[in-house]
Amino acid sequence: MDEHDLVWALLPEGLEGYFDVEGYEKDDLRFRIILVEKNVIPTNLPEEYRGKRVVNTVLNDLLLEDFPIRGRKGEILFRRRSWKFEGVDKMLNRKIALTFPGTRLGNEFANFLKNLD
């Protein structure tokens, strides 16, 4: 197992198809894994985007709290991609369920905490 495989083993399943590992940050209080969304436009485009040229791509950060790692707060920083298409006023985002509804917690971590009761 190499470093790449180890990082993906720590992360929620299913993300590898949408994100690349950009790096990690570690200090006394936290361990953060940084993922950047692949620049691959979704194939199931709504009608208003079809046949139009992409004119801009923007990355927006979403920070999720996850399981602690070696006594440090575990975080996953998702750098989510949005695409601007020529002649369309709104940006296109890929729909990926990353957080538990109403929280900034990962789905698996939120379910783990919920089951502690």
N, C-alpha and C positions, 0 to 999 in steps of 0.2 A: 504494500500500500504506500503510495507516495503522498506528499503534502496536500496535493489537490484533492485526492480521494478522502483524506482525513477531514479536511474542511467540509466537504459535502456530507460526510457521515455525521457531522455535528448539526447540520441544518435540516429544517423540515423537508420532507420528501416532496418531489415535484417541482422544485424551484430551478433545478439545473437546466431545464429546457427553456427558461425565460431569462436567466441571469448568468453573469460571469462574476467570479470572485475578483474584486479589485484590490483587496488587501485586508489588513486588520490593524487595529490599534489596541495597545494594552498599557494600562497604568495601574496604580495601586488599587483603584476602585472599580475599574470596569475592563471588560474584554469585549471589543466591538468588531464584528465581521462586516465588511463593506461589500455589497453586491451592486453591480450596475446592470440595468436591464439591457438585453441585447437589442441592437438596432435592426430589428426585423419587424417590418410592418405586418400587423395581423392579416391573415388571409381572408377572413370573413368580414370584409369592410362593409359598413353601412352604405347605402346607395349614394348619399351625398359626397362620399370620398372617392368613389370608384372613377378610375380614368384620370384622376387629377394628380398633379406633381407635388411631391413633398418639398416645401420651401424652407422649413426650419424644424429642428429637433431641440427639445428642451429637457433637461434632467431636473426632477424635483425629488427632494429627499424625504423619506419616511423612516422615522426611527422607531423600532419595535423593541420592547423589553422581552427578554427570553430567559431561559433557564440560566441560573448562575453557573459560571465556569471557574473552577479552581478558586473559590472564595471571592470571586469578583462578579459584579453585576454583568449579566450577559445581555448584549445588545446586538441587533442586526440592523444595519443602516442600508435601506433599499434606496438606490438612486433610480427612481422610476422615470421612464421616458414618455414624452408626449410629442406627437407629430402635428405640425401645422401644414395643411394642404392649401394649395393655390385656390382662391375663391371661396373658401369655407371659413366662417367666422370662429368656430370653436375648434379646440385641439382634440385630437384623437388619443385616447389612452387605452391600453390593453386592460381588460378586466381580470384581475388576479386577486383572489381572496387571501389577503396576507394577515389581516388582523381579526381577532374575535370581535363580533359586532359590539359597538359602543366602547371599545377599549383601544389601547395602543399595545396590547399584548398579542403575541403570536397565538394562533389557534390552539396548538398543542399545549403551550404553557398555560393558557387560560383554562383549558379543560383539566389540566393537572391540578391547578389551584382550586377549581370548583369541586373536584373530587376529594379534596382534603377535609371538607366539612362533614 
